Amino acid sequence: MSAPAVVLDNVSCGYQRGFVLSGVDLRIRTGQFVGLIGPSGAGKTTLLRTMVGLTPRVTGRVEVGGRNVTAGSPPASVGYVPQVGMIDWSFPVTVENVVVMGKQRQMGWLPWPSKQDKRDVADILDRLGIGDLATRHIRDLSGGQQQRTFLARALISKPELLILDEPTASVDIRTRDEILHLLADINDTGITIVITTHELNSLAAHLPWVV
């Protein structure tokens, strides 16, 4: 048996003003597709950020892929997709620019993508059905296209764990269903997926596991 994808033991996490969540215990097995369900303000985003080392105040044990996670040290082999509403859409970059950012760790000292990097970007965009948008500015995309762009950025590094914060927020029902089916297909390849949502009735029923 491989190590659990995520382990939280008696975890309290939050920011300078205090803890948002206290005494959290959670285990997510490798290969699961899990939804963290709760109303807005319940601390779902803080919990995800704790898993990827972005929450400044943490006590207890946080492990991802069998390795300890500490604040400021994002775990390897994890793709993180924040809420689309947190993105600065005025930043002058194209879809392919955004996606290649996900390869920065592998690129090392090189300041520009190699030919292989560019092929990898084209392949992942085609896989997600947005290959024709590679040169489009991110501010000119629909909500679903924006979500696929940042999903491509997370997948380009070939993660073992994919974490998404409210991936179906602010999209229509058809786009929501397309994103869920896409995530299910990605999960079928062996990638563990954790998403947050406050859409209990419309979304949680489609998820194999809920917390």
Secondary structure, 3 states (H helix, E strand, C coil): CCCCCEEEEEEEEEECCEEEEEEEEEEECCCCEEEEECCCCCCHHHHHHHHCCCCCEEEEEEEECCEECECCECCCCEEEECCHHHCCCCCCCEHHHHHHHHHHHHHCCCCCCCHHHHHHHHHHHHHCCCHHHCCCEHHHCCHHHHHHHHHHHHHCCCCCEEEECCCCCCCCHHHHHHHHHHHHHHHHCCCEEEEEECCCCCCHHHCCEEC
